[in-house]
Amino acid sequence: MFPIPPNETERLAELLQYRILDTDPEDAFDRVTRLAAKVMGAPIALVSFVDKDRQWSKSRYGLEADETGRASAFCAHAIMESKIMVVDDATADPRFRDNPHVVADPSIRFYAGAPLRSPKGNNLGTLCIMDKAPRTLSREDQGLLADLAAVVMDEVELRSRASTDSLTGVLNRRYFDEIGAVEFRRSKRYGHAFSVVMLDVDSFKSVNDRFGHATGDEALRQVAQKLRQGLREHDILARYGGEEFVVLLTETTPAHAAHIAERLRQRAMVELHVGSEDYRITSSAGLASQRDSDKELADIIARADAALFRAKAEGRDRVVNSDAFVEDDGHTGP
């Protein structure tokens, strides 16, 4: 069993918000692990994040596996600390002497892990170095490891800010495409249900023409806020372009996805008060759920987009499910 921090719920929620788990390798993180290994003479260095039941490595030097169970992860103990955790000889430490990574390959003896602490004070993971021989770590090197861990968190923060749409505060399309591809692969790997909602603000051009772009921008901000409030913490919301938003519903059955899509449509209604005028803004939505035949996320998005087009054509302010309509050729969905 592994220790659980007292702020575990908040910690995991913040980790999910960074949307970094299971993403592809990135040079910014790989440079840090290479530097940490070289400067400290360690054969192994990792940038790892501690998920609910596993430790996953964003960057790894000297080790092939990108994840391990949390029960056997040294980092699961390191995130309990406010400072660097150093294990000089794992075989002499009762916490680790029977650890499978100690008694078998890769035969870890030495470990040092600096917590990756978020601005909110949650330890999300560690920058760690490991060796196959017992050793110590000087105060100077401990300070250097802590400095490098701060560099990693700075990069995590920069990555997060670069992923955000400046107007609405939700994810931007570029980052949605990246994280959406990751979630698509995860759904295939674990057999989880997966759905996409495409939502478009109705008659938005008339809002800009009638009240001006500043009012239109405020309307989009309100729509984004209402959508965000109607989602679960593991759902993914992004501005897909103009007045169009996209939502990834992970680990969600088609029936439940249909319920959420309708709830989002209702929440996205905005009442504008401009001078003496009141103006009601509605939205239309298209829903598509993953099929075994889907090869990539774009396949699901295409069906959701076609369903959205149908919702607009049928009068707007409604949800159309791509699995519930028949195209002219007689096939269900696009």
Rosetta blueprint (number, residue, H / E / L):
1 M L
2 F L
3 P L
4 I L
5 P L
6 P L
7 N L
8 E H
9 T H
10 E H
11 R H
12 L H
13 A H
14 E H
15 L H
16 L H
17 Q H
18 Y L
19 R L
20 I L
21 L L
22 D L
23 T L
24 D L
25 P L
26 E L
27 D H
28 A H
29 F H
30 D H
31 R H
32 V H
33 T H
34 R H
35 L H
36 A H
37 A H
38 K H
39 V H
40 M H
41 G L
42 A L
43 P L
44 I E
45 A E
46 L E
47 V E
48 S E
49 F E
50 V E
51 D L
52 K L
53 D L
54 R E
55 Q E
56 W E
57 S E
58 K E
59 S E
60 R E
61 Y E
62 G L
63 L L
64 E L
65 A L
66 D L
67 E E
68 T E
69 G E
70 R H
71 A H
72 S H
73 A L
74 F L
75 C H
76 A H
77 H H
78 A H
79 I L
80 M L
81 E L
82 S L
83 K L
84 I L
85 M E
86 V E
87 V E
88 D L
89 D L
90 A H
91 T H
92 A H
93 D L
94 P L
95 R L
96 F L
97 R L
98 D L
99 N L
100 P H
101 H H
102 V H
103 V H
104 A L
105 D L
106 P L
107 S L
108 I L
109 R L
110 F E
111 Y E
112 A E
113 G E
114 A E
115 P E
116 L E
117 R E
118 S L
119 P L
120 K L
121 G L
122 N L
123 N E
124 L E
125 G E
126 T E
127 L E
128 C E
129 I E
130 M E
131 D E
132 K L
133 A L
134 P L
135 R L
136 T L
137 L L
138 S L
139 R H
140 E H
141 D H
142 Q H
143 G H
144 L H
145 L H
146 A H
147 D H
148 L H
149 A H
150 A H
151 V H
152 V H
153 M H
154 D H
155 E H
156 V H
157 E H
158 L H
159 R H
160 S H
161 R H
162 A H
163 S L
164 T E
165 D L
166 S L
167 L L
168 T L
169 G L
170 V L
171 L E
172 N L
173 R H
174 R H
175 Y H
176 F H
177 D H
178 E H
179 I H
180 G H
181 A H
182 V H
183 E H
184 F H
185 R H
186 R H
187 S H
188 K H
189 R H
190 Y H
191 G L
192 H L
193 A L
194 F E
195 S E
196 V E
197 V E
198 M E
199 L E
200 D E
201 V E
202 D L
203 S L
204 F H
205 K H
206 S H
207 V H
208 N H
209 D H
210 R H
211 F H
212 G L
213 H H
214 A H
215 T H
216 G H
217 D H
218 E H
219 A H
220 L H
221 R H
222 Q H
223 V H
224 A H
225 Q H
226 K H
227 L H
228 R H
229 Q H
230 G L
231 L L
232 R L
233 E L
234 H L
235 D L
236 I E
237 L E
238 A E
239 R E
240 Y E
241 G E
242 G L
243 E L
244 E E
245 F E
246 V E
247 V E
248 L E
249 L E
250 T E
251 E L
252 T L
253 T L
254 P H
255 A H
256 H H
257 A H
258 A H
259 H H
260 I H
261 A H
262 E H
263 R H
264 L H
265 R H
266 Q H
267 R H
268 A L
269 M L
270 V E
271 E E
272 L E
273 H E
274 V E
275 G L
276 S L
277 E E
278 D E
279 Y E
280 R E
281 I E
282 T L
283 S E
284 S E
285 A E
286 G E
287 L E
288 A E
289 S E
290 Q L
291 R L
292 D L
293 S L
294 D L
295 K L
296 E L
297 L H
298 A H
299 D H
300 I H
301 I H
302 A H
303 R H
304 A H
305 D H
306 A H
307 A H
308 L H
309 F H
310 R H
311 A H
312 K H
313 A H
314 E L
315 G L
316 R L
317 D L
318 R L
319 V E
320 V E
321 N E
322 S H
323 D H
324 A H
325 F L
326 V E
327 E L
328 D L
329 D L
330 G L
331 H L
332 T E
333 G L
334 P L
